[in-house]
Amino acid sequence: MEFRKLSPVAVALASLTLVGCASTYNADSLAVYSDETRTEMATPFEVGAGDVIEVRVWRSPELSVSGPVRSDGMFALPLIGSIQVAGRTPEDVKTEIETKLTEFVASPEVTVIVANTSSDEFTNRVRVTGAVGSPLSLSWRKDMTVLDLVLLAGGANDFAAPQKTVLYRKTENGVTAYPVYLDDILYGGKLATNYNLMPSDILTVPESSF
């Protein structure tokens, strides 16, 4: 069989092709969650019932007001009446107030400040502890799962016993412990224990006993 010697140009092109393929594979296959990424994915602060907020309208002190958010999540404002503020970010509330005030004020500029957070912020959180990269306490958000929480915490560390992970949840009968098979979720594609999280859930990844 006769072998032809490849030219240097052909060798270089082949090498570039292989490098390009390898780079594409790594980028698509590996997901690395840095501290910056975890911060971006964290839920922004939302106003809650009982929080004291200040609404300031520039050059219109008669429209500025402060006080606690009512138990139904509403907050009363001059001219525009009561609006829903609980469960929303201050920026979202500010935008709605500015929009409604345009009927009465030319180009209103509004600032919304949360002066006192006495709402249920800490009960509406989920936590991951134990043998993970960075134990975390995060604001709960709808449809967040065990896998989401573990990835945000940097994954299980080298000392973890992932298959012995436990999810603790408050129920009417007290605290219930649910086994979580973290290795199955992370590496086996078995999502039976990739539970949707609820407020106040605590996920504990124990250390290996070896």
Protein Blocks (a to p, Z undefined) as FASTA:
>chain_A
ZZddddfklmmmmmmmmmmmmmmmmmmmpccddfklmmmmpccddddehiacddddehil
klgccddddfkopacdehjlpadfehpafklmmmmmmmmmmmmpghiadddddfbdcbfk
lmmcccdehjdfbdcdddddehiafklmmmmnopaafkbcfklgccddddfkbcaddddd
fklmmmnopaklmccddehiacdddddfZZ
